[in-house]
Amino acid sequence: MSKQNYQNWRQEQVFNMLMEKFVPTSKRKLKEVVGELTPEQNMGIKKLYLIIKRIVIKLIETLNIDKNTVRGETGPFFKNNENSKFFPPGTVLHRSWKLIFPVPEEIKKLLPNLDNTFELVFNAEPDQAGLVVSGLGEPLVTGMQIGWDLLRHASEDMMVLLPTIQHELQHIVDFGGQIEGSYDEPENFNIDYLKYLSIPGELAAHAKQFAYIYHKIYPNDKELDIEKFKSELSSKISLKNLNVKIVHYLEFALSAEDTASRDKIPSQYIPLMKETGNKFLDLVQKYFKYFKKES
């Protein structure tokens, strides 16, 4: 058996072992959920996450990327087909900071709304990331865009990027939304921002993202400590926008009235704030237990 054939066989064996662990022999649909996902969906997301994580780490190592690296017009990493051996068979490397890899069949089975290929693009957006979704017929997730600044800063602290990847992959199952308001109209923006944070897909994605961060920063904690979560975590996360969102969710849960008064949000939105904050904490607890179980 060749090395490649052995690796393929071994991957299949590991996959079958995991499926036996999570799927009853009767093939009944599992009722257990982790947050809002089934174990099968979590498994699919985890397998795709590991592929993307491996690509990002190899990219940073190969190009010696650091926080001062400037994104050029073309990427020497993508000109060298030798690098393709680190990625799924059939991966296509492009010069425009983009690669496309076939989605492994075992992941497609677990996440059927993925397209047959996944396009990973490292674009010029400073610190943004997002899924790419096809608008034709049933929506299919076709790839992910990762901002260059996220990649640069990940060279010093992978916690800048990895939780964001976790967040975006959650949207494969729980589609999110976007903020409709404008920063130029702060009062209206605050209401639109609240509505955005209350979207079920955003709630689930942010909860998983923050549970992952907490688990990685405090790996020895057996229980989620909300007070520590609130008082210490913001100083340990590199990206400010992560701090802002987690603080807002916590404020919604723990001090909705004061937050509404400070941000000039009409009182009729206070029940939505409380509901959003409490749901967030509930999901964070569930995802934290999931990550503890997986570690």
Backbone bond lengths (Angstrom), bond angles and torsions (degrees), N, CA, C in turn:
res aa  C-N    CA-C-N  psi(-1)  N-CA   C-N-CA  omega(-1)  CA-C   N-CA-C  phi
1 M - - - 1.463 - - 1.536 109.19 -
2 S 1.338 117.09 127.67 1.459 120.32 179.77 1.530 110.10 -68.27
3 K 1.332 114.94 163.61 1.464 119.73 179.46 1.520 111.22 -59.55
4 Q 1.364 116.11 -42.48 1.462 119.82 -179.42 1.520 111.10 -65.56
5 N 1.322 116.31 -43.05 1.460 119.62 178.75 1.522 111.30 -64.08
6 Y 1.336 115.46 -37.93 1.467 118.88 177.94 1.520 110.73 -63.90
7 Q 1.355 116.15 -43.52 1.457 119.26 179.74 1.522 111.17 -61.70
8 N 1.344 116.12 -42.00 1.470 119.84 178.36 1.531 110.47 -63.48
9 W 1.346 115.74 -42.20 1.459 119.74 179.62 1.517 110.38 -64.28
10 R 1.344 116.61 -42.40 1.461 120.75 -178.56 1.527 110.98 -64.73
11 Q 1.351 116.58 -41.71 1.461 119.98 177.94 1.527 110.84 -60.36
12 E 1.325 115.42 -40.69 1.467 120.03 179.42 1.529 110.42 -64.84
13 Q 1.352 116.18 -39.46 1.459 119.28 179.02 1.524 111.52 -64.31
14 V 1.325 116.04 -43.28 1.467 120.09 179.08 1.521 110.34 -63.71
15 F 1.329 116.27 -42.75 1.461 120.16 179.26 1.522 110.97 -61.28
16 N 1.335 116.94 -44.92 1.469 120.29 179.44 1.525 111.14 -62.64
17 M 1.332 115.74 -37.92 1.463 119.49 178.67 1.527 111.05 -63.00
18 L 1.354 115.73 -42.87 1.461 119.32 178.72 1.525 111.57 -65.93
19 M 1.316 116.12 -39.35 1.454 119.17 179.75 1.518 111.12 -65.18
20 E 1.333 117.23 -38.05 1.460 120.48 177.72 1.517 111.14 -64.65
21 K 1.337 115.09 -30.39 1.459 119.31 -179.63 1.520 111.20 -72.15
22 F 1.331 116.40 -38.81 1.456 120.18 -173.12 1.526 114.66 -98.93
23 V 1.336 118.46 -24.89 1.463 120.49 -173.36 1.522 110.29 -110.61
24 P 1.331 118.47 121.91 1.464 120.54 179.42 1.522 111.06 -61.22
25 T 1.333 116.67 153.58 1.461 120.52 -179.37 1.514 111.25 -63.13
26 S 1.327 117.22 -23.54 1.460 120.26 178.11 1.519 112.17 -73.11
27 K 1.374 116.18 -9.31 1.465 122.56 -179.47 1.529 112.31 64.94
28 R 1.348 117.17 20.00 1.451 119.28 176.77 1.524 109.05 -67.83
29 K 1.323 115.78 149.96 1.458 120.45 176.79 1.520 109.23 -66.40
30 L 1.329 116.97 129.37 1.453 119.32 -178.68 1.519 109.91 -69.66
31 K 1.312 115.96 137.71 1.456 121.04 178.87 1.526 111.63 -92.53
32 E 1.359 115.58 -23.32 1.457 118.77 -179.10 1.523 109.64 -63.56
33 V 1.312 116.75 139.00 1.457 120.67 175.51 1.517 108.66 -126.13
34 V 1.330 116.28 152.00 1.450 123.15 172.77 1.510 105.32 -113.80
35 G 1.331 117.37 108.76 1.444 119.29 -168.46 1.511 107.71 65.55
36 E 1.305 117.47 -116.05 1.458 121.51 178.44 1.527 111.44 -111.39
37 L 1.350 117.63 8.61 1.456 120.97 -175.85 1.521 111.45 -112.27
38 T 1.320 115.53 153.16 1.464 120.44 172.09 1.532 108.55 -81.84
39 P 1.323 117.89 161.60 1.473 119.63 176.54 1.525 112.61 -57.88
40 E 1.339 117.54 -34.66 1.469 119.28 178.34 1.528 110.95 -62.17
41 Q 1.331 115.93 -44.16 1.459 119.59 -179.69 1.526 110.86 -65.17
42 N 1.329 116.54 -42.60 1.460 119.87 176.96 1.516 111.50 -60.12
43 M 1.338 116.38 -39.20 1.454 120.05 179.30 1.528 110.71 -64.42
44 G 1.345 116.88 -42.92 1.454 120.58 179.12 1.515 111.87 -62.86
45 I 1.335 116.31 -43.80 1.461 120.80 178.66 1.526 110.43 -62.90
46 K 1.328 116.75 -42.28 1.460 120.05 -179.37 1.527 111.41 -62.76
47 K 1.331 117.23 -42.77 1.464 120.34 -179.28 1.525 111.11 -64.90
48 L 1.346 117.05 -40.08 1.463 120.37 177.81 1.528 110.23 -69.16
49 Y 1.309 116.90 -39.40 1.467 121.77 177.59 1.531 110.85 -58.19
50 L 1.320 117.46 -42.95 1.464 120.73 -178.28 1.528 111.54 -65.28
51 I 1.337 117.05 -35.01 1.466 120.13 176.17 1.523 110.17 -63.89
52 I 1.340 116.61 -48.45 1.461 121.12 -177.79 1.526 110.73 -65.63
53 K 1.326 116.71 -40.83 1.475 120.82 178.13 1.524 110.35 -59.67
54 R 1.339 117.44 -43.63 1.466 121.11 179.90 1.530 110.73 -62.70
55 I 1.327 116.93 -40.27 1.463 120.57 178.96 1.521 110.51 -63.34
56 V 1.337 116.95 -46.63 1.461 121.32 -177.95 1.523 111.16 -62.13
57 I 1.320 116.94 -46.05 1.472 120.27 -179.25 1.521 110.87 -63.20
58 K 1.337 117.14 -43.01 1.459 120.62 179.58 1.521 110.87 -64.74
59 L 1.318 116.68 -38.53 1.463 120.98 178.85 1.521 110.81 -62.32
60 I 1.316 117.38 -47.21 1.466 121.54 -179.91 1.531 110.74 -63.15
61 E 1.336 116.78 -43.70 1.467 120.46 -178.82 1.524 111.81 -66.57
62 T 1.322 117.09 -43.57 1.464 121.10 -175.42 1.520 112.19 -66.78
63 L 1.327 116.50 -39.62 1.464 120.24 -176.18 1.517 113.44 -95.89
64 N 1.344 116.82 1.92 1.468 120.28 -177.45 1.530 111.09 51.70
65 I 1.313 115.64 44.44 1.457 120.70 -179.00 1.519 109.96 -69.44
66 D 1.332 115.89 135.08 1.457 120.38 170.23 1.524 108.20 -133.98
67 K 1.324 116.76 -175.05 1.470 119.72 -172.73 1.529 112.98 -65.89
68 N 1.330 117.31 -15.86 1.468 120.58 -179.08 1.528 113.23 -99.08
69 T 1.328 117.65 -1.00 1.463 120.55 -177.15 1.523 110.73 -68.11
70 V 1.328 115.91 131.65 1.467 122.14 179.30 1.520 108.82 -94.28
71 R 1.313 115.79 136.10 1.464 120.60 178.81 1.520 109.04 -76.41
72 G 1.327 117.44 117.69 1.457 121.55 179.10 1.512 111.76 -84.14
73 E 1.302 116.24 179.67 1.455 121.00 179.15 1.517 111.47 -68.91
74 T 1.326 116.08 -34.98 1.460 120.15 178.26 1.510 109.21 -128.82
75 G 1.300 116.89 158.18 1.458 120.82 -178.82 1.515 111.46 -109.43
76 P 1.342 118.41 118.01 1.468 120.00 178.39 1.515 112.34 -58.78
77 F 1.315 116.08 -27.93 1.466 120.18 177.77 1.521 111.08 -58.79
78 F 1.319 116.44 -37.64 1.454 120.93 -175.18 1.525 112.52 -84.71
79 K 1.328 116.84 -8.93 1.460 119.45 176.14 1.526 111.25 -84.05
80 N 1.321 116.15 -19.19 1.456 120.93 -174.12 1.528 110.03 -98.23
81 N 1.319 116.23 103.03 1.460 119.83 -176.75 1.526 113.19 -67.34
82 E 1.337 117.19 -11.74 1.456 119.77 175.71 1.520 111.07 -59.97
83 N 1.329 115.80 -30.31 1.459 119.60 -178.82 1.527 112.30 -68.70
84 S 1.325 117.03 -17.55 1.460 120.09 -176.87 1.527 112.11 -65.05
85 K 1.346 117.29 -20.39 1.464 119.16 -178.15 1.524 112.28 -68.93
86 F 1.329 116.86 -13.59 1.459 119.79 179.68 1.529 112.25 -87.62
87 F 1.330 117.18 -3.34 1.455 121.11 -173.50 1.525 110.46 -119.67
88 P 1.329 117.72 171.08 1.469 120.12 -179.18 1.527 111.07 -56.04
89 P 1.333 117.41 145.84 1.467 120.45 177.83 1.532 110.68 -54.33
90 G 1.322 115.76 137.27 1.462 120.08 179.39 1.513 114.04 92.55
91 T 1.345 117.80 2.07 1.459 120.79 178.75 1.522 110.24 -64.21
92 V 1.332 115.86 135.17 1.472 121.73 178.29 1.525 108.22 -109.33
93 L 1.328 117.08 125.35 1.456 122.33 179.40 1.520 110.05 -99.18
94 H 1.334 115.95 135.86 1.459 121.35 179.46 1.527 109.49 -116.78
95 R 1.321 115.20 160.59 1.457 119.91 179.93 1.525 112.06 -80.81
96 S 1.298 117.67 -14.73 1.466 121.48 -176.07 1.523 111.62 -93.13
97 W 1.333 116.43 39.82 1.463 121.74 178.35 1.514 111.54 55.71
98 K 1.307 115.26 47.44 1.467 120.47 -177.88 1.515 108.98 -143.87
99 L 1.330 116.16 141.18 1.458 120.01 169.94 1.525 109.00 -137.72
100 I 1.305 115.10 150.92 1.467 121.66 -178.42 1.524 107.48 -126.36
101 F 1.334 116.15 127.37 1.459 118.99 178.27 1.524 110.11 -126.50
102 P 1.336 117.06 145.16 1.466 120.07 176.55 1.526 109.68 -65.71
103 V 1.323 116.81 136.42 1.458 120.55 177.41 1.529 107.89 -74.62
104 P 1.338 118.41 119.89 1.469 120.05 179.76 1.523 111.91 -54.42
105 E 1.318 116.00 143.14 1.456 121.13 -174.82 1.522 112.05 -57.91
106 E 1.347 116.95 -36.82 1.462 118.23 -179.08 1.526 112.04 -64.93
107 I 1.349 117.27 -30.85 1.458 120.19 177.08 1.527 110.22 -75.39
108 K 1.333 116.65 -39.00 1.474 120.55 177.23 1.524 111.18 -58.82
109 K 1.331 116.70 -37.86 1.462 120.10 179.44 1.521 111.20 -63.97
110 L 1.321 116.10 -34.97 1.459 120.94 -177.41 1.520 112.13 -85.01
111 L 1.336 116.95 -29.84 1.466 122.46 -178.42 1.528 108.66 -129.06
112 P 1.331 117.45 78.18 1.465 120.70 -172.33 1.528 114.76 -66.64
113 N 1.336 118.50 -15.14 1.464 118.43 178.73 1.528 112.69 -89.16
114 L 1.341 116.95 12.87 1.461 120.73 168.69 1.523 109.31 -83.43
115 D 1.325 116.24 143.71 1.459 120.63 172.82 1.528 108.86 -70.27
116 N 1.332 116.29 171.66 1.473 120.33 -178.66 1.523 112.38 -70.20
117 T 1.333 116.62 -23.60 1.460 121.33 176.40 1.524 109.08 -125.92
118 F 1.329 115.90 156.29 1.460 121.76 -179.55 1.517 108.14 -123.95
119 E 1.323 116.34 123.23 1.465 122.41 -176.95 1.526 109.62 -102.29
120 L 1.320 116.02 118.42 1.460 122.02 179.84 1.522 108.20 -107.00
121 V 1.332 115.92 117.57 1.462 121.45 -174.86 1.523 109.25 -121.13
122 F 1.324 116.08 128.48 1.465 121.63 174.95 1.525 106.81 -100.48
123 N 1.335 114.94 94.47 1.466 119.29 -170.68 1.523 112.03 -93.12
124 A 1.325 115.21 -178.01 1.456 120.94 -173.98 1.528 112.96 -86.52
125 E 1.331 117.96 -2.00 1.463 119.69 177.28 1.533 108.65 -61.09
126 P 1.332 117.79 138.96 1.470 119.33 -171.05 1.524 114.72 -63.21
127 D 1.330 118.72 -58.89 1.463 119.27 -173.98 1.520 111.29 -138.89
128 Q 1.327 116.58 32.64 1.451 120.95 -177.85 1.525 110.80 -106.27
129 A 1.323 114.74 155.99 1.464 121.05 173.03 1.517 107.25 -147.38
130 G 1.320 116.27 153.19 1.451 118.88 179.52 1.514 111.74 -172.37
131 L 1.338 114.66 155.84 1.458 120.16 175.21 1.519 109.91 -76.89
132 V 1.326 115.48 153.70 1.461 122.20 172.61 1.521 106.98 -107.98
133 V 1.335 116.23 125.59 1.453 121.29 -175.20 1.526 109.42 -122.23
134 S 1.341 116.32 133.76 1.455 121.74 176.98 1.517 109.59 -74.45
135 G 1.332 116.22 137.99 1.461 120.03 -179.40 1.514 113.56 -96.73
136 L 1.317 117.23 8.07 1.460 120.58 -176.80 1.523 110.49 -94.88
137 G 1.322 117.78 122.00 1.466 121.34 178.02 1.515 110.97 62.57
138 E 1.321 116.66 -139.08 1.455 120.59 175.92 1.528 108.86 -65.96
139 P 1.346 117.51 130.43 1.469 118.70 -177.05 1.522 111.98 -62.74
140 L 1.320 115.67 129.34 1.454 122.52 177.01 1.523 109.10 -117.82
141 V 1.318 116.70 137.26 1.454 120.77 175.04 1.523 107.91 -81.21
142 T 1.324 115.95 120.12 1.463 120.61 -173.87 1.521 113.85 -107.04
143 G 1.339 117.90 -10.52 1.454 118.15 -179.92 1.518 112.60 170.07
144 M 1.332 114.38 -167.41 1.464 121.37 -179.73 1.518 109.34 -144.19
145 Q 1.324 115.47 141.41 1.452 121.67 173.11 1.528 108.43 -107.40
146 I 1.337 115.97 136.78 1.460 121.76 179.36 1.523 108.10 -126.63
147 G 1.330 116.17 125.77 1.461 120.97 -178.87 1.518 112.79 -68.29
148 W 1.322 115.02 147.48 1.461 121.28 -175.54 1.528 112.05 -61.62
149 D 1.329 117.62 -38.98 1.467 119.75 -179.27 1.529 111.46 -63.47
150 L 1.329 116.34 -35.80 1.466 119.13 176.41 1.524 110.38 -60.50
151 L 1.328 115.89 -41.21 1.463 120.50 -179.33 1.525 110.77 -67.78
152 R 1.327 116.77 -43.48 1.471 120.17 -179.51 1.522 111.19 -60.19
153 H 1.323 116.54 -48.98 1.462 120.18 -175.62 1.531 111.50 -74.09
154 A 1.325 116.82 -22.98 1.467 119.87 176.07 1.517 110.79 -66.15
155 S 1.326 117.60 -22.17 1.459 120.29 178.77 1.524 111.17 -63.69
156 E 1.329 117.32 -25.27 1.465 121.18 178.22 1.525 112.00 -101.46
157 D 1.316 116.53 -29.01 1.463 120.55 -177.52 1.523 108.26 -150.92
158 M 1.337 116.16 102.87 1.464 119.82 -177.57 1.523 112.46 -64.23
159 M 1.337 117.14 -16.85 1.453 119.70 177.63 1.526 112.46 -69.55
160 V 1.324 117.21 -9.93 1.455 120.57 172.03 1.531 110.19 -68.41
161 L 1.334 115.98 -36.82 1.458 120.70 -170.52 1.525 114.68 -107.76
162 L 1.329 117.76 -42.38 1.465 119.94 -172.07 1.535 113.16 -59.20
163 P 1.342 120.27 -42.97 1.463 118.49 177.02 1.527 112.79 -62.87
164 T 1.339 116.72 -32.16 1.464 120.19 177.86 1.523 110.56 -66.70
165 I 1.332 116.77 -40.39 1.466 119.95 176.31 1.527 109.59 -62.43
166 Q 1.335 117.04 -42.56 1.467 120.79 176.72 1.524 110.37 -57.07
167 H 1.317 115.79 -45.31 1.468 121.47 -179.50 1.519 111.17 -58.95
168 E 1.329 115.81 -50.98 1.461 119.58 -175.25 1.527 111.33 -66.65
169 L 1.321 118.19 -38.07 1.466 119.94 179.80 1.525 111.25 -67.01
170 Q 1.331 117.48 -28.63 1.464 119.93 175.40 1.528 110.73 -59.76
171 H 1.333 116.07 -31.32 1.469 120.64 -178.92 1.533 112.57 -70.01
172 I 1.314 117.74 -11.10 1.469 118.93 173.70 1.523 109.74 -59.31
173 V 1.322 115.57 -36.58 1.465 121.05 -179.58 1.523 111.38 -98.83
174 D 1.333 116.46 -42.57 1.466 121.88 -178.85 1.520 108.78 -110.93
175 F 1.328 117.04 93.23 1.460 120.45 179.73 1.530 109.78 -61.23
176 G 1.325 114.99 140.89 1.461 120.16 -178.93 1.516 111.94 -99.10
177 G 1.325 116.03 -147.80 1.462 121.51 -179.08 1.508 109.07 -153.12
178 Q 1.315 115.75 -162.36 1.450 120.33 178.46 1.521 109.36 -143.41
179 I 1.326 115.41 159.95 1.458 120.67 -179.80 1.525 108.75 -79.51
180 E 1.310 115.69 126.18 1.467 120.03 -177.00 1.522 112.61 -89.19
181 G 1.347 117.06 -21.02 1.455 120.37 -173.51 1.513 113.39 -78.42
182 S 1.329 115.16 -177.78 1.461 121.99 -179.52 1.518 109.65 -124.59
183 Y 1.334 116.34 142.23 1.456 120.68 176.71 1.532 110.90 -63.61
184 D 1.329 116.63 -20.83 1.461 120.30 -179.24 1.524 112.30 -73.59
185 E 1.311 117.80 -13.70 1.471 122.59 177.44 1.523 107.54 -124.03
186 P 1.352 117.45 79.29 1.458 120.74 -169.45 1.519 115.04 -56.87
187 E 1.334 118.36 -39.58 1.464 118.98 -177.35 1.519 110.89 -66.79
188 N 1.325 117.18 -47.20 1.465 119.94 177.20 1.516 110.97 -66.05
189 F 1.329 115.87 -36.92 1.460 119.07 -179.83 1.526 110.76 -62.27
190 N 1.314 117.44 -41.68 1.458 120.03 -178.51 1.522 111.57 -61.68
191 I 1.321 117.46 -36.17 1.464 120.61 177.15 1.524 109.85 -69.68
192 D 1.328 117.34 -43.92 1.467 120.48 178.86 1.530 110.80 -64.92
193 Y 1.324 115.95 -36.44 1.462 120.58 178.39 1.523 110.36 -65.46
194 L 1.324 116.97 -41.23 1.465 120.95 175.97 1.522 110.40 -60.80
195 K 1.324 117.05 -45.02 1.470 120.57 -179.94 1.531 110.42 -62.67
196 Y 1.325 115.80 -38.02 1.467 120.08 177.92 1.531 110.61 -62.90
197 L 1.333 117.15 -47.50 1.458 120.63 -178.28 1.528 112.10 -66.69
198 S 1.337 116.79 -21.58 1.471 120.10 -178.51 1.527 113.02 -88.77
199 I 1.334 118.38 -6.61 1.464 121.14 176.59 1.533 108.12 -60.39
200 P 1.335 119.31 128.87 1.475 120.65 -176.18 1.524 113.87 -51.46
201 G 1.339 116.99 -42.20 1.459 119.33 -179.77 1.516 112.71 -65.42
202 E 1.341 117.41 -36.98 1.460 120.56 177.32 1.526 110.83 -70.92
203 L 1.319 116.14 -40.09 1.461 120.16 176.60 1.527 110.99 -56.67
204 A 1.329 115.44 -50.62 1.465 119.95 -177.70 1.524 111.45 -63.91
205 A 1.342 116.82 -42.81 1.465 120.46 -177.06 1.524 111.42 -67.65
206 H 1.335 116.82 -43.30 1.461 119.38 178.73 1.527 111.28 -67.32
207 A 1.323 117.10 -38.82 1.461 120.18 179.68 1.523 110.86 -62.66
208 K 1.326 116.92 -44.41 1.463 119.70 179.17 1.522 110.81 -66.26
209 Q 1.316 115.96 -39.48 1.454 121.19 179.47 1.532 110.96 -59.97
210 F 1.325 116.54 -47.52 1.456 119.85 -176.80 1.522 112.17 -74.50
211 A 1.337 117.44 -32.65 1.464 119.89 174.92 1.526 110.13 -63.54
212 Y 1.328 116.19 -38.79 1.463 121.16 177.73 1.529 110.15 -63.89
213 I 1.338 116.57 -44.59 1.467 120.60 179.21 1.522 110.54 -60.90
214 Y 1.329 116.77 -47.72 1.461 120.89 -178.84 1.533 110.13 -60.16
215 H 1.329 115.33 -45.84 1.469 119.85 -178.40 1.531 111.41 -61.33
216 K 1.323 117.55 -38.86 1.460 120.66 -178.34 1.531 111.96 -74.65
217 I 1.331 116.81 -35.58 1.465 119.92 -178.31 1.523 111.58 -79.11
218 Y 1.331 115.58 -34.38 1.469 120.68 -179.85 1.531 109.50 -121.93
219 P 1.324 117.77 67.78 1.469 120.59 -173.47 1.529 114.23 -65.80
220 N 1.325 117.48 -19.13 1.464 120.03 -177.52 1.522 113.22 -91.88
221 D 1.314 117.26 -8.13 1.471 120.12 179.31 1.525 109.92 -70.39
222 K 1.311 115.86 128.19 1.461 119.69 177.26 1.528 111.67 -90.66
223 E 1.326 116.12 -21.48 1.454 121.89 178.11 1.520 109.01 -126.84
224 L 1.313 115.54 151.83 1.461 120.89 177.83 1.521 109.06 -78.01
225 D 1.323 117.10 121.58 1.460 122.73 -179.95 1.524 108.75 -100.25
226 I 1.328 116.07 101.85 1.462 119.99 -174.05 1.521 111.73 -63.60
227 E 1.330 117.47 -38.21 1.459 119.59 -179.74 1.519 111.04 -64.00
228 K 1.329 116.63 -42.17 1.466 119.75 176.34 1.519 109.99 -66.60
229 F 1.319 114.91 -39.26 1.463 121.59 177.57 1.523 109.67 -54.44
230 K 1.326 115.87 -42.16 1.468 120.87 -175.97 1.520 112.10 -79.73
231 S 1.335 117.68 -42.06 1.457 120.37 -170.37 1.525 114.28 -87.00
232 E 1.331 117.69 -28.41 1.454 119.97 -173.34 1.520 114.96 -110.96
233 L 1.332 117.50 -30.38 1.457 119.36 -168.01 1.514 112.78 -63.88
234 S 1.351 116.53 -37.93 1.459 118.81 -175.57 1.529 111.92 -61.63
235 S 1.321 117.57 -28.99 1.465 120.28 179.80 1.521 112.05 -79.17
236 K 1.334 117.00 -9.31 1.461 121.22 -176.35 1.524 112.83 -107.42
237 I 1.321 117.40 -1.13 1.458 121.04 179.06 1.518 108.74 -105.69
238 S 1.319 116.95 135.08 1.462 120.62 -172.87 1.526 113.41 -77.41
239 L 1.324 117.79 -33.74 1.463 119.66 -175.01 1.516 111.14 -93.12
240 K 1.314 117.53 127.84 1.455 121.60 -175.43 1.526 112.60 -65.33
241 N 1.337 117.60 -34.67 1.463 118.15 -176.72 1.524 111.85 -65.43
242 L 1.334 117.85 -25.93 1.458 119.99 174.83 1.518 110.01 -68.22
243 N 1.329 115.77 -42.13 1.461 120.03 179.56 1.517 110.96 -60.16
244 V 1.319 116.09 -44.80 1.464 120.97 -176.24 1.513 110.84 -60.82
245 K 1.312 118.07 -46.27 1.463 120.75 -175.78 1.520 111.82 -68.69
246 I 1.328 116.29 -41.58 1.463 116.90 -179.68 1.522 110.62 -66.50
247 V 1.334 117.01 -38.90 1.465 120.18 178.09 1.520 110.35 -62.36
248 H 1.325 117.05 -40.65 1.468 119.59 179.88 1.522 111.79 -64.72
249 Y 1.318 117.18 -43.95 1.464 119.02 177.75 1.534 110.67 -60.43
250 L 1.317 116.72 -42.03 1.458 119.95 179.97 1.524 111.11 -67.42
251 E 1.317 116.32 -39.22 1.464 119.84 177.29 1.522 111.02 -63.51
252 F 1.326 117.22 -40.32 1.462 120.17 178.10 1.532 110.45 -58.70
253 A 1.335 115.94 -40.38 1.467 120.18 -176.45 1.522 112.35 -77.67
254 L 1.330 117.03 -38.38 1.461 120.43 -168.99 1.525 114.67 -103.40
255 S 1.320 117.84 -21.72 1.480 119.28 -177.38 1.523 110.46 -152.91
256 A 1.321 116.53 56.71 1.466 121.20 -174.68 1.529 112.14 -61.69
257 E 1.340 117.15 -43.06 1.468 119.82 -177.05 1.529 111.16 -62.91
258 D 1.337 116.80 -46.07 1.468 120.23 -179.88 1.528 111.18 -65.03
259 T 1.320 116.20 -38.40 1.460 120.45 179.50 1.525 110.88 -65.75
260 A 1.334 116.45 -42.51 1.462 120.54 178.98 1.522 110.70 -62.47
261 S 1.334 116.56 -41.14 1.465 120.72 178.96 1.522 111.19 -64.84
262 R 1.325 116.58 -44.81 1.461 121.07 -179.36 1.523 112.30 -63.92
263 D 1.334 116.36 -43.25 1.468 121.02 -175.66 1.524 112.99 -92.56
264 K 1.337 116.69 5.64 1.470 121.83 177.41 1.525 111.64 58.36
265 I 1.312 115.14 43.22 1.468 121.60 176.13 1.522 107.57 -94.44
266 P 1.332 118.61 126.10 1.468 121.01 -178.54 1.525 112.09 -53.64
267 S 1.324 115.75 147.76 1.465 121.33 -173.69 1.525 112.90 -62.42
268 Q 1.331 117.60 -25.51 1.474 118.33 -179.55 1.520 112.87 -65.39
269 Y 1.359 117.04 -13.56 1.469 120.39 178.84 1.522 112.67 -91.76
270 I 1.335 117.52 -5.97 1.462 119.93 -178.19 1.527 112.19 -60.55
271 P 1.345 120.08 -43.89 1.478 118.27 176.49 1.530 112.93 -57.35
272 L 1.342 117.76 -38.49 1.468 120.31 177.83 1.527 110.51 -66.13
273 M 1.329 116.73 -38.36 1.461 120.20 178.17 1.527 110.70 -61.33
274 K 1.335 116.26 -47.59 1.461 120.58 -179.44 1.526 111.03 -63.74
275 E 1.322 115.78 -44.74 1.467 119.64 -179.79 1.529 110.65 -61.16
276 T 1.335 116.08 -43.08 1.465 121.03 179.89 1.529 111.08 -64.10
277 G 1.328 116.48 -46.13 1.459 120.14 -179.11 1.517 112.76 -64.55
278 N 1.333 116.32 -42.95 1.464 119.74 -179.47 1.524 111.72 -67.70
279 K 1.337 116.88 -38.39 1.460 120.38 177.16 1.525 110.58 -64.89
280 F 1.317 115.91 -38.92 1.458 120.87 177.80 1.528 110.41 -59.25
281 L 1.337 116.86 -49.72 1.464 120.48 -179.25 1.520 111.03 -61.96
282 D 1.321 116.85 -39.33 1.458 120.73 179.26 1.529 110.90 -62.28
283 L 1.332 116.64 -44.79 1.461 120.58 -179.57 1.527 111.35 -69.33
284 V 1.332 117.27 -38.19 1.461 119.69 177.48 1.525 109.89 -59.67
285 Q 1.331 116.98 -43.03 1.461 120.59 178.13 1.530 110.90 -59.29
286 K 1.319 116.91 -43.98 1.466 120.61 -178.44 1.523 111.14 -65.77
287 Y 1.326 116.51 -43.62 1.459 118.87 -179.41 1.525 111.50 -70.99
288 F 1.322 117.19 -33.62 1.461 120.22 176.51 1.528 109.94 -60.69
289 K 1.321 116.87 -44.43 1.469 120.72 177.86 1.527 110.67 -63.22
290 Y 1.330 116.13 -36.37 1.469 119.76 177.84 1.525 110.77 -63.19
291 F 1.349 117.42 -46.59 1.449 120.09 -178.73 1.535 111.01 -67.19
292 K 1.333 117.53 -35.87 1.471 119.83 176.26 1.530 110.72 -63.22
293 K 1.332 116.05 -40.20 1.455 120.54 -179.80 1.513 111.28 -67.00
294 E 1.329 116.71 -34.91 1.464 120.87 -177.70 1.525 112.75 -78.83
295 S 1.337 116.90 -20.89 1.477 118.96 -173.90 1.527 111.04 -80.81
